[in-house]
Amino acid sequence: MNFNANNAYQLCNWLDTSSVFPPATPPSGWSMVFAPAFNQANYAVILQNTQNNNQLAIVIMGTHDRTQIFEDFKIDSPGSFVNSSGDSIIT
């Protein structure tokens, strides 16, 4: 799959509009690699493309209320991302 911005939006929308936390089933074409075991609507999941096992997607829950808006602005300086495989992350 040639992953593009539309695909990214669809995955984010799937997570943000899910009625169950964490979602019980992944979107079509993806399998769930990781989902938190707790029931809290503020987390991330990791999905794997069912046709390309080398393609993973980290989908992060979006902002839902005023408290989360303030939390979003309080971001410490993260360390650099280490791409150990050397493959492209997003093109």
N, C-alpha and C positions, 0 to 999 in steps of 0.2 A: 504494500500500500504506500503510495506517495502521500505522506502526511502533510496537510496544509492547515491554514488558519480555520477554515470551515470545519475540518475534522476536530480540531482542538476545541472550538466553540461547542460542537455537538457533545463531546465528552464532558465538558464543564457543565453544560445544560443538563445532561443526564444526572450528574451528581447533585447539582443544586436543586433540581426539581423532584428528586426521589422522595417518595412518601415513607420510606423505611430507612433507618440509619443504623448501621451501615446498609447500603443497598444489598438486596438478596441476590440479584442477578446482574451480571455485567451487560453492557450494550452489545448489540449484534456485532460479531466479528472480533470480539475481545473476550478474554478469560480473566478472572480475578486472580491476581498473584498475591496481593496483600490487601486486607481490609482490617481496620481495628476491631477488636472483640467487644468493645464497649458501645453503649448506645448513647452517643453524643453527636449532635449535629454540627461538628466543627473538627474536621479531620481531612486526611488525604487517603486515596487508594492507589494501588499500582495495578495497572492492567497490562496484559500481553496480547499482542496481535495473534489471532488464531491461525493466520496464514504465513506469518513471519515471526518465528519465535525470538528473533533478535530485536524486535521492535517492542519497546515498553513505553508506557505512558504513565506519568505521575499526575494524577488529577486531584487538585486541591479544592476543598469546599470554599465557595465564595463568601463574601461578606453579607450578613443578613440583618444586622441591627446596629444601633448607635454605638454600643460597647465595642463591637468588632471593628467599626470604622476607626475609633480611637486606637485600638490595638494595632490596626494595620499601619498607622503612622508611626508606631513605636517599633521600628525595625533596626536592630543592631547591625553593625557592619558584618556581613557574613564572610566567611573565608572563601577562597576561590574553589570552584568546582573542579574536581580531578576526574578527567575522562580517561580511565585506565585502559579502555579498549582502543582509543584512537578513532573510533567511528564517529560519524557526524551525529550530533544530538538533534538539531532541527535545521532543516535547510530551507 
